[in-house]
Each structure stands twice: as structure tokens, then as C-alpha cells.
């Protein structure tokens, strides 16, 4: 019998509450073995854990040993907010979810308000895949350039300027030599669809990472008095400082009823048509609002502003920026996030419609997972660890208790 098969038998016993005493003593050590995680992953792919699990995995003493494993301790101390979410019940679910990521140290924790039995994801023949680099640029004259159909190291000539698609897939601008008419500002617009992302370098050198369902309108030549762009959706900015005759040239982002003036460098800005969330990573930003009754807001690093547009009020909080910038590095990260918000993010990234057939209870989710995870495995793990059931029809996902 291979080592993986031996581990499979042990995991089956684990879920059937019949782990031998001598194996319990070594169970935490098994978590360090990649073949153990491989065995666990194969079992969940074959739906065996659902059939083997009567309610919860084996006894509390075993989980007390696992809880203080070095991997787990390292995870818990990585982000302070995570410490608050741990309980014996939650840890049992977390260990059961270790298989979701093959990289050591990434796993999911679900906070649930009641005990529930896992169900299975409905089968579907439609192939749902994670998002990828997909975007279109709309030029001033209305011409549309489909960026994902252009190979790297390509130069697109557009008169006074050139658009460069670099080898890494990113986009940058290069102005041609000669006089440019700065009296009339010409704009380009880049659009990412559902299931798309892109990063580009604006004509002033500012780097922008665009999330799914995002539109960014920007000039091909920035004004020397004020640099202004317009955002709908979500983007991460690393702004290039510029000066003219010793004077700083402001960088302003308009989104909904809010204007953000950059006084520093790095931040995440999200506006999907409802609340506007600004999270500062480095530097300083100033927020002002179309409604003059709202006071200007200044953010320092690790501060976040939420502009509730319907209520017309602004709340400022201290947050861990990790949760709001990791998406650009290929990760989903959550901290006590509602299932509705989680599924909203999944919907935009995997290009699926999420429909709630019944009122969903107050599930909260914390954890980290790759944005490029297999869609079926992602949903199956959500089902495994807490009372949510999914039914899939084409690109529609029905959510039920």
C-alpha cells in the first residue's frame, strides 16, 4: 500500500471517529507531510469525506494537539485579527479545510451560528474557470482594442502616442516626439469584464491594477496643473509623484460622489455602484465629496473610509490593509466577511450569477485562498464546512441553506 493510500485510510477513520490511539499521537505531525495533504485533497475530490463524516471530525484532545502545531501558530500570528476568530469548533472546521490549498499554511475558517451537515455541490457540464488578464481599451475616436487578443511586446501606433503591451502582459504609454495639443485633453478608457483583471502604467508613470468589472477613464497626456482620472469598480494604485516648477501636481480620482486627492502613494479604491471603500496602504490621501455637507477626510496608513452613498455618511476605521490589497497578488482574503459579500466577489471573478433561493443565515468567513482555485473545489469546500448548499445551472449558482 502506498503512503498516500495509507493516509487516506487514516483520514477515513478520522471522519468516522475511529482513529487508533497510536495514530492520534502523531496526527499533528502528518500535517507537515505534503503526501498527507495530497491524500486529503484526493478524498474531497472523490466526495468521500462527505460520506464518511457523521457530524464533526474526531475528539477534542486530538484537535488540541493540532491547534498548537507550528504551522497553525504561524498562521494565527500572521494577522492579529485572525486570533479573535478561533474556537475549538471553528478549528475543527479549519483543519477539515486544509486541503483546499496545496501550499502549506493557507486554509479557511468559517464562523457559523449553528451546527449543520455538509451537502454536495451539484454537478454541471459547464466549465467555470477563474478570471484572467482580459480588458479592452476604448480610444478617444471610439476604436476598441481587445488587449487579450494582442501578444506581448506589441506596439500600437495611435498618432501622437503609442500603446505598448509588454512581455508580462501589462500596458504602458509612450508619447512621440513633437508638439502636442494640450488645450484639448484626449481620454482613453480601459474596461475589464467579469472574469477579467489587468494592470497598466498611466502616461505619468502611475501603476494601476484593475479588478474585475472595472472601468478607468484617463487622459493620454496629463494636465500640468492637476492630474484627474475617473474610476468605477475596484483598483489598486501606486501613484507616481510629479512636480512642475517646484510645485506638486495633484493626482485626483473621481468615483461616484467622492473625489480622492493623493498625498502619498499606495491605496485600494472600490466602488461597484454602492458604498465607496478607500483603504490606504502607504502615504496619505484626502477625500472630498460632491455633497458639501460632508466634511473632508484625511487617511493615514492602515485607515479606511467607507462612504455610504444611500445614507450619505462617511465612517473611518483602522484596518489591516492586507485584506484589501491581496487580490492584486492573486489571493482572496477575508476577515469576518459575510457570505453575501464573499459570493459577490466570487461572482465577479468567476463570471457567474449568484441567486439566493432562500434567506441565508448570518455566516461569516475569514481566510486566504488563491484567486485561481478550481471553481468546483472552492464551492465544495464551502459546502463541506458549513450549512450552505449550491446548485449550478450553466453559469448560475443557486445558494440555499
N, C-alpha and C positions, 0 to 999 in steps of 0.2 A: 504494500500500500504506500502511495506517495505521501510526502509530508503534507501537501495541500489537502488530500483526501482525509488524512488523519485529523487535520484541523477542522474539516467540515463535520466529521462525526462529533468532535468535541463541541462545536458550536450548536449542532442539533440538540445535544444533551443539555447545553446551556439554556436553550429556549424551552426545552421540555422539563426544566427544573430537575435534572438528574445528573448533574456534573459530579464525577467521583471526587472524593475529598482530596486525594493527592493531586488532582488536576487543578482544583481551586487554588491551591497554594501557589501555582505557577501561572495562573491566568493573566495577571498583570504583565508578566514578562513576555507573554505571547504578543502583546500589543506592539512590541518593538520589532517583531518579525514581519517583513513585507509579505511572506507567504501566508501568514495568518490573515492579514487584511485582504489578500487575494482570494482566500477561501471564503471569507465573509462576503466579499463582493460577488463571487460566483453564486452563492446561495441566494442572495437577494435578487440577482438577475433571473434565477430559476424559480422565484416566488416561494422557495422552501421555508423561509423564515416566517412568512405569514401563516403557513400551515402548522409549523412547529410551535409557534408561540401561543400559549393558552391565555396569558394576560401580560405578564412582565417577565423579563429575564430573571435569573436565579438570585439567591438570597442577598440580604443587605451586607453581610460581612464581606462577601466577595467584592461588592461594589465599594466598600470602604477601603479595601486594598487597592482597587483600581483607581479610586479617586485621587490617591496621593502618588500615582505614577508620575515620573518626571515629565513625561510628555504633557500630561493633563495639567500639572502645576505650571509648566511653561505657558500653556495656552491661557490659563486663568490669569496669569500675571501680565500678559501681553497688553491687554487693555483693561484699565481699572473698572470700567463699567460692567465687565463680564462677571466680576466676582459677586455682584449683587444678585445674579440670576441663578445661582447654583443651589440645588437642593438634592436630597437623595433620589427623589422621584425623577427630577429633571436629568440627573446624572445617568440614571438607568437608560433613559431615552437617548441621551447623548452618546453613550457607548454603543447602543444599538445602531447609531447612525454613523459610526466612524468610517464605515465602508464607502460612504458617498464620495470621498476624495481619496485618491491613492497617495497623495503627498502627506507625510507624517505631520500631525499637528493641526490639521484642518478638520473640524467637524461641526455638526449642527446641534443647537439646543432649542427645544420648543418649550415654551411655557404654556400649559393648558390648564383650564379651570375645572376639568372633570376627567375621570378615568374613561378611556374609550378603547374600543377594539379596532385594530387596523383592517382596512379593506384593500382591495386590489384596484390598480389602475385599469380602466377599460382598454382593450386592445384597439388599435387603429392602424389602418394601412397607410395613412398619410404620414409623410416623413417630415417631422418638425425638427428643425435644426437651429442651433444658436445663431445669433447675429454675426455679422462680419463687416468688413470695410465696404460700405455702399453709400454713395452720395451722388448728387447732381449739382453742377454749378450753372446758375442762370445768369447769363451775361446781360449787360445794360440793353443790348438790342433784342433781347428775348431768346437768343440762341441758348440751347440746353446742351451741356456737356455731361455725358454719363461717365463718371470717373472710374467706376469699377470695370468698365469695358476698355480702359486705356492701360497699356502696360507701363511699368516703371521706366524711369529715365526717358520720359517723353516731354517735349516742349510744344506747347500750344500757342501759336502766334495769334495775337489779338490786337494788332495795330501798335498802339503806344506802349503796350506791355506784353509780357509773356507769362503764361501759367506753366509751372514746372511740376510734373508728377515725378517725385523722386523714387529711387530704388526701393525705399522702405514703404512706399505707397502714399506718403504724405504729400501735401500740396504747398507750394510756395509761389510767390510772385516776384517778377524781375522787370523793372522798368527799363525801357530802351533809352539810349542817349538822345538828347534833344529837348526842345521846349515842350512843356505840357500845359494845356489849358486848365488852370486850377480854378477858374471862375465857375465852371460847371463841374460839379462833382459827379463822377460816374460810379455807379454801385454794381457790385456783383452779389449774388445770393447763393449760399450753399445750403442744400437741403438733404438731411438724412431721413430715410423712411423707417417704418417699423422694421426691426431686424437689421438696422444699419448703424454704423458709427464711422467717424472719420476724424483725422487731425490735420490741421493746416497751419501754415505760418502766414499771418497777415502781412500786408505790404510794409508795415512799420517794424516787423520782426517779432511781434507778439505771437505766442504759440496758443492755439486753441484746440481742445479735444471736444468733439461733439458727440453726445449720446444719441440714442435712437429717437426718432420723431422730433428732430430739432431743425430750426431754420435760423440762419445767421445772415444778416444783410450788412455789408461793409463797403467802404469806398476803395477803389483801386489806388487812389492817391489820397493820403490823409491831409486834412487841413492843418496848417501850421499854428493855428490858434487853439483848436480843440479837436481831438480825435473822437468820433462818435460812431457807434455801431448799434444794431438792433437785434435782439435775441428773443426767440420763442422756443421753449424746450429746455434742455439742460446742456451746460458746457462748463469745462474747467479751463481757466485762463492763467497763463504765465505772461504778464504784461511787460513789454519792453519799455523802459524809461526813455523819454526823449526830451530834448531841450532845444529852444530856439533863442539865440542871443542871450543865453544865460537864464532863460525863463522856462520853467517846466511846462510841457504841453500836456494838459489833462487828457485822460482816457475815460470816456463815459459810455456805459452800456445802458440802453433803454430796453426795458422789458415790462410790458403791461403798464401799470400806473406807477412804476418805480424807475428812477434813474440812479445808477451806481457810478460814482466817480472814484477812480483808482488812485489811491495814495501810496500803494505798495505794490505787491507783485502777484501772489498766487491765491486763488479763491475758486469756489464752485458756486455756480448760479443756476437755479432750477425754476422754471416757470412753464408748467404744462396747462396753462389756462385757468388755474385756480389760485392757490396760495403761491407766493414767490419766496423761495428759500435761498438765502445768501449765507455761505459759510466761508469764513476767512481762514486761510492756512498760514500765509506769511504777509507781513506788511500792514497796511491799513487801508480801509475803504470808507467812503462817505455815501450814505443813501439819502436821497431826497425824493419826494413824492409829488404826483400831479395834484393831489388834494393838499392845498396849503395848510389845512388844519392839522396835518400830521407833522410832527417835529422831525428834523433831520436826525439820522442815526449814524454814529461812527462805530466801526467794528475793529477790534484788536484780534490778534491771532487766537484761534480756538473759540471765537464768538460767532454766533449765528443769529441772523434776523429772519423772522417769519412775518411776511406781510399778508394778513388775512384779508383778501380783497373784498369779499362779500360783507364782512363785518367792519371793514375799513379801519383796522387797527394793526399795530406792529408790536411784536413781542421779541425781546432779545434774550438769548440763552447762552450759557457756556456749554460747549460740546466737545467731543473727540473728533477732530477733522478726519481721522482715519475712515470713519464710516461714510463720509460724503465725498471722498476723492478716490477710493479704491476702485471704483468702476472703470476709471480710465486705465488702470493697470490690470484689467481683466478679471476682477473679482466682484461678486455680490457680497456686500457686508451689511448686516442688520444689527440693531440693538433695540430690543423690545418693540419691534415693528409689527403692526397689525397684519393679519393675513390678507386683508384687502389691499394694503399698500404693497405687500410682497407680490401679490398676484398682478397688481398694476405694473410693476417693474418687469415681471416675467412676460406679461402680455406685450409690452413694447419691444422687448429684446428678442423673443422667440416668434414674434409676429402672429399671435393667436388672440382670439376674442375670449374673454372670461365672462361667464354668465353665472349668476348666483340664483339657483333654483329655490333656495330656502334662506332664511335668516341665519347667518353664520355666527356662532358664538365667539366670544372675545379671546381669540387665540393671539398670542404674541410670540414673535420669533426673534432669536438672536443667533448670529453665527456668520461664517465665511465660507464661500464656495466659489469655484470657478464659474465665470460667465459662459464658458464654453462646455459646460457639463451636458451630457446626454439628456434630452428633454424628458424621456420616459423614466430614466433613473431618478431625475430630480422629483418628478411628481410621485413616483412610487415611494420614495423616502419620506416625503411629506405625509403620504397616507400611512406609512408604517408607524410613524412616531406620534400621531395624534389624530383625533376624530374628524378627519376631512376625507371626503370621497370625491374622486374625479371621474367624470365620464367624458370621453373625447369623441367628437363627431367632426371629421375634417379638421379645420383649424379653429374649431370652437371647443372650449373647455368648460364643462358644467361643474360647478362646485356645490357639494351638498354636505350636510352634517352626516 
